[in-house]
Amino acid sequence: MKTTVTLIITALVIAVLLAIGGGLLALLAFGVGWLINLVMRLEPFQATVIALAGMFIFGTLIKHIWDSVMATARHLDEFDEYDDDYDDYEEEEDEEEELPFHPGVPRWRQPLKPVDFSGAKPDDRCPCGSGRKYKNCHGVKKAK
């Protein structure tokens, strides 16, 4: 019995708060519509509808800004959690092997990851992933 009464009272309080909020929103829209009516000489209904549309757009913008700020804050929090592990990562990075440098191949065409070119034939696609034939990409010196 006690939980039912609490549930009903909570529902009534929520309904009253929504009604008061809706009434204040309607009054604000009417006031802004009245100001628009004075400036633009529109009908009061049209001015109120324009004010409501503007308030809706403003609210949507504020929501998107809030979401982006909170997403950035969550991202920074996650970064702080992994900040202690960053030192360990730097030590592991030193052990990583360096990519081979292919002489005669322009710097922008050097592979970004270790690639095995040993089984590539001149007319096959280049293993680096460029989509070109091997003889026109990394196999330029070897094909000639």
Rosetta blueprint (number, residue, H / E / L):
1 M L
2 K H
3 T H
4 T H
5 V H
6 T H
7 L H
8 I H
9 I H
10 T H
11 A H
12 L H
13 V H
14 I H
15 A H
16 V H
17 L H
18 L H
19 A H
20 I H
21 G H
22 G H
23 G H
24 L H
25 L H
26 A H
27 L H
28 L H
29 A H
30 F H
31 G H
32 V H
33 G H
34 W H
35 L H
36 I H
37 N H
38 L H
39 V H
40 M H
41 R L
42 L L
43 E L
44 P H
45 F H
46 Q H
47 A H
48 T H
49 V H
50 I H
51 A H
52 L H
53 A H
54 G H
55 M H
56 F H
57 I H
58 F H
59 G H
60 T H
61 L H
62 I H
63 K H
64 H H
65 I H
66 W H
67 D H
68 S H
69 V H
70 M H
71 A H
72 T H
73 A H
74 R H
75 H H
76 L H
77 D H
78 E H
79 F H
80 D H
81 E H
82 Y L
83 D L
84 D L
85 D L
86 Y H
87 D H
88 D H
89 Y H
90 E H
91 E H
92 E H
93 E H
94 D H
95 E L
96 E L
97 E L
98 E L
99 L L
100 P L
101 F L
102 H L
103 P L
104 G L
105 V L
106 P L
107 R H
108 W H
109 R H
110 Q L
111 P L
112 L L
113 K L
114 P L
115 V L
116 D L
117 F L
118 S L
119 G L
120 A L
121 K L
122 P L
123 D L
124 D L
125 R E
126 C L
127 P L
128 C L
129 G L
130 S L
131 G L
132 R L
133 K E
134 Y H
135 K H
136 N H
137 C L
138 H L
139 G L
140 V H
141 K H
142 K H
143 A H
144 K L
